[in-house]
Every structure is written in C-alpha cells, then in structure tokens.
Amino acid sequence: MVEQHEISPGVTSTADRRIPTVIADNVHLIYRVHGAASGTTPVATLKRIVSRAPQANVREVHAVKGVSFTAYRGEAIGLIGSNGSGKSTLLRAIAGLMPTNRGAIYTQGQPSLLGVNAALLNDLSGERNVVLGCLAMGMSPEQVRKLTPEIIEFSGINERGDFASLPMRTYSSGMAARLRFSIAAAKKHDVLLIDEALATGDVRFRRRSEARVRELRAEAGTIFLVSHGIGTIRDTCERTIWLESGEIRADGPTGLVVPEYEKFMKK
Amino acid sequence: MAPTAVADPDSGLTGAELAARYGLTVAGERPTLVGYTKQLWSYRHFISAYANAKLVAMFATARLGRVWQVLTPLTNAAIYYLIFGVILNTQNGIDNFIAYLCVGLFVFNFSQTVVLGGTQSITGNLGLIRALHFPRAALPTAVTLTQFQSLISAMVVLIAIVLVTGEPITLQWLLLVPALLLQSVFNAGIALGMARLGSKVTDLKQLMPFVMRTWMYGSGVLYSVDNFAENLPAWAATLVEANPLLVYIELVRHALLENAPLTSAAPRLWLLAFGWALLAGIGGYVYFWRGEQEYGRG
C-alpha cells in the first residue's frame, strides 16, 4: 500500500498571495442509475412494489467519497486514477453540473467543462452544431457568426471534403470528438476543466489541441486535466491529484505523485 | 510582505470560511428567480436555435422533409373525418363537422406534443445538461417553441379547410392570435412542470399517453362535451367546462366558425383562458426553477 502524501501544493505559484479558485470541502457525490437491474420479470417488479422494497432498477453509485482540496490561481492540476475512480464525476460537480450530496464546492466564477461527451444533435450538420454549441456556452449570435469558420477550420473536419454541411451521424467517432473539442475550446474560461479531451483525434490534431490548451491555460485562472495519458499530465501539470475509488490517494507535485501511481498500476 | 507557505494566513480556515474570504460561490448554485429569468432571456438565441434545430432534425431522415409538417395534420384530419364524418356520420347537430373536428384535433395536438415533449426534455437531454451550463428552462421552452412552429403550419392547413368548407372570413378571425398565444403560455408552463416531474418520476413517460388520451376525451375534440352534462353530476360537468384545453379549443372554434356551439359564453371562456395561462405559466416556471440544481443528477 502507498501511504497518502501530504505535500503542500502550489509550490510553483508565482503570485505573492495564493488566491484560491476552487475549494472542495469534504465532497460526496452519488448518482442514480435508472434501469440498472438485469433480468427482472414483471412479477418480481410488482412484488417489490407491493412489499415496498427499495427500487431494484435504480442503483446508487457513490462515485466521490469525501474529497477535499484547494486549487489556486495559476495552477494546472492533473487528475489521475484508474477507470471509474470518480474523476469525471468530480469535474462535473466542480462545473456545477451535478449537485453535491454532502460537503460543498466553492468556485470563482463559472468553471467550464471541456469534455468530449457533450451531446450534440446527430441529425444536424456539423456547422449547425457549432452554432448551437457556441450559443449554449452563452455567446452572442455575432460572436458565433465570427467564430464558426474558425472552429470548423480548427477541427479540421473539412480536410476530407465538405463534411461541415453533412449531418453529424455520418462522422467517424474521431471527427465528432474533434468537432466537440473545437467548439468547447473556442471560449475563454476562468476555471477550465478538461476531461480526456486530448486523447481524441489523430496525432496532428492532438498536437494542435495541446497547443490550444496551453493557450487557454495562459488565459485561464486554473486548469484541471483528466487524462490517462501520463505523458500529458507530466507535460501540462505541476500538481497532481490521484483519485482511487472516490477517495484522494495522493495530492502533491506531479513528480512525486505520478511515479507512485505508475507503481500502483503495474501491480 | 509576501507571506510564505508556512505562515499562510489562510491556514486553519475551513473551506466555507476560505470561500467567503475570497468571494467564491457554491458551484452550480441556484440563481434568484429574477436572476434566473435574466439568464434565460440572455439565452433566447440558444432557445430559438435549439427549437429550429429540433424541427429540422425531426424530419431530417424523411425524404419529404418538412413537407411532413403540413402532411401530418392533414393526414390526421383525413382519418378522423373518414371514421367519424363519413362512416359513423356523427354530426351531432354540428354544422360543418369537418372544420369543427379539425380545430379540435389541431389545437389539442399542440398541447399534447408539448406535454409529451416537455416530460422528456430533461431526461432525454442528460448528455447536454451534464456537459454544458445553461438555464435548464431553455429545454422545455424550446419544446414549446418547436411545437408552436408546427402549429403555425397546422393553422395554415386549418384555415384552408375552414375556407373550403364554406366559412366566411370575418373580423372575428383575428381572435385566433390571442387564443393561440394564451394557449402557448399555458403549454410552456405545463411543459416546464412536466419536465421537472418527468426528471424525477421516470415512469411518467409511459403513463403520459394515457393521461393525454383521457384529457382528449374530456376536451370535446371529436364531439361537443354538452353530451357529458347529461350523464355527469353537476360538479363534474362544471369541471369539464373549466378544462383548459376545452377552453382553448372552443375559443379557436369561436374565432373561425360561424355556428359552432359553445359550452360557455365567450367572455367567460376568455377569462378562463387567461386564468389558466397565468396559473400554469407562473406556476410551472417557479416549480421548474426550484429544481434547477437537481437536473444534472438524473
């Protein structure tokens, strides 16, 4: 077992006074999954309702269990952990998209989640999706008009012919992910939460998106980055939080936390 | 001057105290009702773009595309006319039964599709809700707007039917506009309320078609509800007369048809229509707003 590191973060902060941007105070997150039951018969369901047993087809997943940390302005924090350790759920809660069940998350301004899961309308053309996505992020129609060609250019979906005017259901998964990332990356953010966004697309697009993330980072106050690519975490983040089964296993400088994590994963 | 990490003045503070000192706010906190309304207003472009997109997506895979917007109400009217007008010949003493029937069908269909769409507007868009931050009321509002656009094409069909069946054009036709606007406000409120209910009670999606069918029979779509008064106790008959959808349907009939029988006097109908719109609109909006934080949980 690896003991928890208690290393004071923010060593790299250049500010005189460290200004907190995100505070997580003993956060618990539970989400409900409907329709999780397998192989229930109508009779069994009726019996359950009559006997007032807890709903079998609604399962609660305790994804984050008592996480506390403080993030400061100018920090880039990597979130690592095995699959299902609660990283994405935590990011959603920081973005205010999921309410905390216990504890609280305090943030400066409105953090933005830059994920590849943003559901767009598959029956619509890529171009229309760009417009919708930008409007949903709160841009004005003029801004959207100006940015749309840039976003399509950046996503590179038009490199193989005019795909921007085709419905998104005709896109390959890589193309769709690239477009989603490009939409989300078009806006400036105070606190930016990046969820596996860099893992999509081909090498060329990844290089371009990494450059864009560095730009965004320069503009943003604080960045959280979820990634399974340890290399990306090493390159971008000076602080790393390691989550395992919803609890913080370690929180400290990347140089210390990542080797521990790698040792753990090899076991 | 600069405090070191060791002598940090912030050490020893709880999360809440630290947050208060630096002016941090709780993530995803529900705005005030006024603040929420302002937010919603600033998202009006998103709402209309989303409503349009849904409309386009609805017919995207059909070869005839948006022609179906007109074909759907037309086909519906044809089927009901065939069964009730031709085969069963249920005129019920109503002049111009086909126009009477079409008004009922189209106006009711507007509310029906909005209610069903509203029920699923949160559960069906969880991906979007969990990915982006926008006032959630935008979704049920967009559903109402999408169906309003369908209603307009249905109204074009309806006016054609009304004219073909020999109704004269009168000034009263102008009353169509306020009647449908009041109904839209009513629908938007119901859609908001149903959206919150539907996000909590997932079985509603299965239940709603039955609720809507019952509602249809009580709204005098296919016949005059005067028949009910003969078979129901007085209090139930009053309840049926106050039925908001009956009120909106009767108002449209009153506007377009010369000799349509009304269950209540026109001023009373207008009063009811206004009251229902106000009640459902404000009630639904406030009810939806109170659940704003919860919609991401699913």
Boltz contact constraints between the chains, C-beta under 6 A:
constraints:
  - contact:
      token1: [A, 8]
      token2: [B, 5]
      max_distance: 6.0
  - contact:
      token1: [A, 16]
      token2: [B, 2]
      max_distance: 6.0
  - contact:
      token1: [A, 20]
      token2: [B, 18]
      max_distance: 6.0
  - contact:
      token1: [A, 20]
      token2: [B, 22]
      max_distance: 6.0
  - contact:
      token1: [A, 23]
      token2: [B, 15]
      max_distance: 6.0
  - contact:
      token1: [A, 23]
      token2: [B, 18]
      max_distance: 6.0
  - contact:
      token1: [A, 23]
      token2: [B, 19]
      max_distance: 6.0
  - contact:
      token1: [A, 25]
      token2: [B, 15]
      max_distance: 6.0
  - contact:
      token1: [A, 31]
      token2: [B, 297]
      max_distance: 6.0
  - contact:
      token1: [A, 34]
      token2: [B, 202]
      max_distance: 6.0
  - contact:
      token1: [A, 92]
      token2: [B, 130]
      max_distance: 6.0
  - contact:
      token1: [A, 94]
      token2: [B, 27]
      max_distance: 6.0
  - contact:
      token1: [A, 96]
      token2: [B, 27]
      max_distance: 6.0
  - contact:
      token1: [A, 96]
      token2: [B, 28]
      max_distance: 6.0
  - contact:
      token1: [A, 97]
      token2: [B, 130]
      max_distance: 6.0
  - contact:
      token1: [A, 97]
      token2: [B, 296]
      max_distance: 6.0
  - contact:
      token1: [A, 98]
      token2: [B, 296]
      max_distance: 6.0
  - contact:
      token1: [A, 98]
      token2: [B, 297]
      max_distance: 6.0
  - contact:
      token1: [A, 99]
      token2: [B, 293]
      max_distance: 6.0
  - contact:
      token1: [A, 104]
      token2: [B, 26]
      max_distance: 6.0
  - contact:
      token1: [A, 105]
      token2: [B, 27]
      max_distance: 6.0
  - contact:
      token1: [A, 106]
      token2: [B, 19]
      max_distance: 6.0
  - contact:
      token1: [A, 106]
      token2: [B, 24]
      max_distance: 6.0
  - contact:
      token1: [A, 106]
      token2: [B, 26]
      max_distance: 6.0
  - contact:
      token1: [A, 107]
      token2: [B, 24]
      max_distance: 6.0
  - contact:
      token1: [A, 107]
      token2: [B, 27]
      max_distance: 6.0
  - contact:
      token1: [A, 108]
      token2: [B, 24]
      max_distance: 6.0
  - contact:
      token1: [A, 115]
      token2: [B, 131]
      max_distance: 6.0
  - contact:
      token1: [A, 117]
      token2: [B, 131]
      max_distance: 6.0
  - contact:
      token1: [A, 118]
      token2: [B, 131]
      max_distance: 6.0
  - contact:
      token1: [A, 119]
      token2: [B, 127]
      max_distance: 6.0
  - contact:
      token1: [A, 119]
      token2: [B, 128]
      max_distance: 6.0
  - contact:
      token1: [A, 121]
      token2: [B, 53]
      max_distance: 6.0
  - contact:
      token1: [A, 121]
      token2: [B, 57]
      max_distance: 6.0
  - contact:
      token1: [A, 123]
      token2: [B, 57]
      max_distance: 6.0
  - contact:
      token1: [A, 123]
      token2: [B, 60]
      max_distance: 6.0
  - contact:
      token1: [A, 124]
      token2: [B, 53]
      max_distance: 6.0
  - contact:
      token1: [A, 124]
      token2: [B, 57]
      max_distance: 6.0
  - contact:
      token1: [A, 132]
      token2: [B, 49]
      max_distance: 6.0
  - contact:
      token1: [A, 132]
      token2: [B, 53]
      max_distance: 6.0
  - contact:
      token1: [A, 135]
      token2: [B, 45]
      max_distance: 6.0
  - contact:
      token1: [A, 135]
      token2: [B, 46]
      max_distance: 6.0
  - contact:
      token1: [A, 135]
      token2: [B, 49]
      max_distance: 6.0
  - contact:
      token1: [A, 136]
      token2: [B, 46]
      max_distance: 6.0
  - contact:
      token1: [A, 136]
      token2: [B, 132]
      max_distance: 6.0
  - contact:
      token1: [A, 136]
      token2: [B, 134]
      max_distance: 6.0
  - contact:
      token1: [A, 141]
      token2: [B, 45]
      max_distance: 6.0
